[in-house]
Amino acid sequence: MNELLVLFGVLGGLAALLTTVALWAPRRIWIKLSALGVTVVFLPAGYFGLSEMLSRPKPVGLELARTDLAEATVLGARMEEDKAIYLWLGIPGVEEPRAYALPWNEQLARQLQGAERESQDTGTPVQMRKPFEDSLDDREKVFYAAPPPPPAEKAQPSENPLNFQGTQGAPRN
C-alpha cells in the first residue's frame, strides 16, 4: 500500500508542476482554466485507477523488477482454460504475497495440478522455478512440490555402546 501512496504522490507532483507551467504561461484565460480543470479531474481519476489495479493480477510479462528471481512459493492457484493461470506467489524478500497471471498453457496447467497433488501427499509447498523468465525450454519443469525437509539428525550416544558395563550386585547366570 505504501507504493501506491508514493506513486500517487509522484503523479500528483508532476500534474501540479504541469499545471503551474500552464498557469504561468502567457496564454488566454480559458486555456489556463482548462489546464486547471484537467488537473482537478486527473488526480482523483489517477488515484482510483491505481487503487483498482491493486486488486488485479499482474501479467508475469510485465514484471520488470524481479526478472532474475530463481524460485517462488505458490500459495494458491486458479486455472481458467484458454484464458489464464492465476497465481498467488510468495516471493522471498517481499512481505506480502503477490498476484500474477500466466497466459494459458495446457502443459503448465498439468504440471501445476501434478505438483499440487504431490505437495498434498508430502505436506510440502508447491514451488515455481524462474517465475518471470520467458523460457523456450519446455523440458524443465516450472512447477514442482518442494522436497521434504531432511529428518533430524540422531543424537549421539553419551557412552560407547561397545563397552559393556554390568550392574553391581546383579546375579550372573
Secondary structure as a PSIPRED ss2 file (coil, helix, strand):
# PSIPRED VFORMAT (PSIPRED V4.0)

   1 M C   1.000  0.000  0.000
   2 N H   0.000  1.000  0.000
   3 E H   0.000  1.000  0.000
   4 L H   0.000  1.000  0.000
   5 L H   0.000  1.000  0.000
   6 V H   0.000  1.000  0.000
   7 L H   0.000  1.000  0.000
   8 F H   0.000  1.000  0.000
   9 G H   0.000  1.000  0.000
  10 V H   0.000  1.000  0.000
  11 L H   0.000  1.000  0.000
  12 G H   0.000  1.000  0.000
  13 G H   0.000  1.000  0.000
  14 L H   0.000  1.000  0.000
  15 A H   0.000  1.000  0.000
  16 A H   0.000  1.000  0.000
  17 L H   0.000  1.000  0.000
  18 L H   0.000  1.000  0.000
  19 T H   0.000  1.000  0.000
  20 T H   0.000  1.000  0.000
  21 V H   0.000  1.000  0.000
  22 A H   0.000  1.000  0.000
  23 L H   0.000  1.000  0.000
  24 W H   0.000  1.000  0.000
  25 A C   1.000  0.000  0.000
  26 P C   1.000  0.000  0.000
  27 R C   1.000  0.000  0.000
  28 R C   1.000  0.000  0.000
  29 I H   0.000  1.000  0.000
  30 W H   0.000  1.000  0.000
  31 I H   0.000  1.000  0.000
  32 K H   0.000  1.000  0.000
  33 L H   0.000  1.000  0.000
  34 S H   0.000  1.000  0.000
  35 A H   0.000  1.000  0.000
  36 L H   0.000  1.000  0.000
  37 G H   0.000  1.000  0.000
  38 V H   0.000  1.000  0.000
  39 T H   0.000  1.000  0.000
  40 V H   0.000  1.000  0.000
  41 V H   0.000  1.000  0.000
  42 F H   0.000  1.000  0.000
  43 L H   0.000  1.000  0.000
  44 P H   0.000  1.000  0.000
  45 A H   0.000  1.000  0.000
  46 G H   0.000  1.000  0.000
  47 Y H   0.000  1.000  0.000
  48 F H   0.000  1.000  0.000
  49 G H   0.000  1.000  0.000
  50 L H   0.000  1.000  0.000
  51 S H   0.000  1.000  0.000
  52 E H   0.000  1.000  0.000
  53 M H   0.000  1.000  0.000
  54 L H   0.000  1.000  0.000
  55 S C   1.000  0.000  0.000
  56 R C   1.000  0.000  0.000
  57 P C   1.000  0.000  0.000
  58 K E   0.000  0.000  1.000
  59 P E   0.000  0.000  1.000
  60 V H   0.000  1.000  0.000
  61 G H   0.000  1.000  0.000
  62 L H   0.000  1.000  0.000
  63 E C   1.000  0.000  0.000
  64 L C   1.000  0.000  0.000
  65 A C   1.000  0.000  0.000
  66 R C   1.000  0.000  0.000
  67 T C   1.000  0.000  0.000
  68 D C   1.000  0.000  0.000
  69 L C   1.000  0.000  0.000
  70 A C   1.000  0.000  0.000
  71 E E   0.000  0.000  1.000
  72 A E   0.000  0.000  1.000
  73 T E   0.000  0.000  1.000
  74 V E   0.000  0.000  1.000
  75 L E   0.000  0.000  1.000
  76 G E   0.000  0.000  1.000
  77 A E   0.000  0.000  1.000
  78 R E   0.000  0.000  1.000
  79 M E   0.000  0.000  1.000
  80 E E   0.000  0.000  1.000
  81 E C   1.000  0.000  0.000
  82 D C   1.000  0.000  0.000
  83 K C   1.000  0.000  0.000
  84 A E   0.000  0.000  1.000
  85 I E   0.000  0.000  1.000
  86 Y E   0.000  0.000  1.000
  87 L E   0.000  0.000  1.000
  88 W E   0.000  0.000  1.000
  89 L E   0.000  0.000  1.000
  90 G E   0.000  0.000  1.000
  91 I C   1.000  0.000  0.000
  92 P C   1.000  0.000  0.000
  93 G C   1.000  0.000  0.000
  94 V C   1.000  0.000  0.000
  95 E C   1.000  0.000  0.000
  96 E C   1.000  0.000  0.000
  97 P C   1.000  0.000  0.000
  98 R E   0.000  0.000  1.000
  99 A E   0.000  0.000  1.000
 100 Y E   0.000  0.000  1.000
 101 A E   0.000  0.000  1.000
 102 L E   0.000  0.000  1.000
 103 P E   0.000  0.000  1.000
 104 W C   1.000  0.000  0.000
 105 N C   1.000  0.000  0.000
 106 E H   0.000  1.000  0.000
 107 Q H   0.000  1.000  0.000
 108 L H   0.000  1.000  0.000
 109 A H   0.000  1.000  0.000
 110 R H   0.000  1.000  0.000
 111 Q H   0.000  1.000  0.000
 112 L H   0.000  1.000  0.000
 113 Q H   0.000  1.000  0.000
 114 G H   0.000  1.000  0.000
 115 A H   0.000  1.000  0.000
 116 E H   0.000  1.000  0.000
 117 R H   0.000  1.000  0.000
 118 E H   0.000  1.000  0.000
 119 S H   0.000  1.000  0.000
 120 Q H   0.000  1.000  0.000
 121 D H   0.000  1.000  0.000
 122 T H   0.000  1.000  0.000
 123 G C   1.000  0.000  0.000
 124 T C   1.000  0.000  0.000
 125 P C   1.000  0.000  0.000
 126 V E   0.000  0.000  1.000
 127 Q E   0.000  0.000  1.000
 128 M E   0.000  0.000  1.000
 129 R E   0.000  0.000  1.000
 130 K C   1.000  0.000  0.000
 131 P C   1.000  0.000  0.000
 132 F C   1.000  0.000  0.000
 133 E C   1.000  0.000  0.000
 134 D C   1.000  0.000  0.000
 135 S C   1.000  0.000  0.000
 136 L C   1.000  0.000  0.000
 137 D C   1.000  0.000  0.000
 138 D C   1.000  0.000  0.000
 139 R C   1.000  0.000  0.000
 140 E C   1.000  0.000  0.000
 141 K C   1.000  0.000  0.000
 142 V C   1.000  0.000  0.000
 143 F E   0.000  0.000  1.000
 144 Y E   0.000  0.000  1.000
 145 A E   0.000  0.000  1.000
 146 A C   1.000  0.000  0.000
 147 P C   1.000  0.000  0.000
 148 P C   1.000  0.000  0.000
 149 P C   1.000  0.000  0.000
 150 P C   1.000  0.000  0.000
 151 P C   1.000  0.000  0.000
 152 A C   1.000  0.000  0.000
 153 E C   1.000  0.000  0.000
 154 K C   1.000  0.000  0.000
 155 A C   1.000  0.000  0.000
 156 Q C   1.000  0.000  0.000
 157 P C   1.000  0.000  0.000
 158 S C   1.000  0.000  0.000
 159 E C   1.000  0.000  0.000
 160 N C   1.000  0.000  0.000
 161 P C   1.000  0.000  0.000
 162 L C   1.000  0.000  0.000
 163 N C   1.000  0.000  0.000
 164 F C   1.000  0.000  0.000
 165 Q C   1.000  0.000  0.000
 166 G C   1.000  0.000  0.000
 167 T C   1.000  0.000  0.000
 168 Q C   1.000  0.000  0.000
 169 G C   1.000  0.000  0.000
 170 A C   1.000  0.000  0.000
 171 P C   1.000  0.000  0.000
 172 R C   1.000  0.000  0.000
 173 N C   1.000  0.000  0.000
